[in-house]
Amino acid sequence: MRIDLRECVNFLKEHDDYLILTHRSPDGDTLGSAFALHRAFQKVGKKSFVRCGDEIPKKYSFLWEGIANDPIDFKTIVTVDIADRKLLGEKFDALYGDKVDLCIDHHLVEKEYSKYTYLVDKSSNAENILDVIDKMKIEVDKGIADCIYCGIATDTGCFLFSNTTPETHTYAARMIDSGADMQSINRAMFETRTKSYIALEKRAMDTIEFFYEGRVAIMTITQQMFRDSNSNDGECDGIASLPRKIEGVIFGVTMREREDGSYKVSVRTFPPYDAAAVCSQLGGGGHIGAAGYEFDCPLEEGKKQILKVLEGAL
């Protein structure tokens, strides 16, 4: 059931003991949204804790710095930045997927798996969380500001992606005024890479294949590459954008193998092309410029599937 901001806030005020869930392969928006809400709850005496189905990369540790995030006997489940319950991951979907009370999201392809859904199309879900915090009349301190800014910056590619709007900059500027450490967050998110990531990127770039006169580039990342580079999935933030950066490429596709042999696919493009429309035909979704889906068939078959869809899109 869709609800508006007032109804969302009333729900949060009336309930307590929250389990806040992020999506698997966590990024700055789902984590920033979750920990901003967690910090806000703590400021008004409500209990909550954040969980993710995958390990959270160390670079995001500043999001929970100085606060507790210990498990509690939860009564209410909230998901943030999760358009489809399967994005919880297989384990968490089985545990919580049919028990979600409230989903706060910004994806127009939302599957509405929760009892209540608050959805507004913004450049990042963190902006929706800030609206909720404001409506609850909770003061935004530096900790919350860091979380919200991280969500905005990462989901807009540091304000480079086509989903960036004038409103996006207004939200971000306010967080900087509220104490968000813009320079440190941007450096950690966009300018710092581990040696193992560089080794992974080198291997991934060698796999790039071009199709349709160079308008499509497909890059593959395998579990063997993770082992050879001593890297892991948690270091892959930003890697999906690499194929789209190549001159002449309209659709950049990254296929990332998971431990169970399935693949997570990320698609990047630019207006007037629509990555979400492409991915929706394959069971996924997302935003116009950045979207994704999954498949568990052999890799070459997975390539054939998306190439067929991209032929129509082009």
Disulfide bonds with the S-S distance in Angstrom:
none
